[in-house]
Amino acid sequence: MTRYDTPTGIADLNASVASLMQQFGRWTALREVIRQFFRHRSKPPDSIGILSDHHRKDVGLPPIPPAAERWMPPRF
């Protein structure tokens, strides 16, 4: 059997929204909800360069080479 209980978080959210609507008005609250929904939030870039060698090893990456090997051209 499936149980459909409403979590208490929904009731708290409803009370908060009702409070905001009472304080600022329905149209202002609705406008801000819509504005926040469509607001563009940029995602920070995924960077694996800040991981230590130990963490890189844990996720299966090779260790960071020394600085001299990273910036010098290969020797022939």
N, C-alpha and C positions, 0 to 999 in steps of 0.2 A: 504494500500500500504506500501511497505517497501522501506526505503530510504537507499542507500548504499553510505554514505559519508566517505571519508578517513579522520580520525582524524589527526590533525596537528602533533601529537606525532610521527606518522610514518614518515612523511616528515623530521622531526628533526632527527630521528634515522637514516634514510637513509643518510642524510647529514653528520652525525657524523661518520658513518661507512665508507663512501666514503673518508672522511678526514683522518681517520686512515689508510685506505688502501693506500692512496697516500703517507702518511708519512712513513709507515713501510713496505709497499709492500703487495701484495695480499696474498701470501702464509703464511707470518708471521701472518697477521691478521686472516686468516682462521684457522691456527693452534691454535692460542690463543682462538678463539671462540669455537672450538671443545674441547680444553683442559678445558675451563671453564664450558662447558656443562656437561662434564663427571666427573668433580671434585666432590669428596665426601664431602658433608657438613654435619657434625654431627648436629643433632637436640638436643637442650638442653632438659634435662629431665623435664617433667611436675612435678612441685612440688606444692602441696597444703599446705605444712608445713609452708610456709612463709606468708600465709594469716592471717590477724587478725581475732579475733572471730567475729567481726561485718561482715566482708566479708564472712567468712565461713557460717554465719547464712543466708546471702543474697542468697547464692547458695545452701542452704539446707543441709549443713554439721553441725555436732555437734561441740560445742566449744572445744577447746584444753583443756584437763584435766591438773590440776596442775602437776608440775614436780614430786612430791612425788608419785602421783598415776600412773604416766606413767612408772616409773622405779622400783617400788616395786612389789614383787609378791603378789598375792591375799591372803588375810587373811582368815583362816578357823576357 
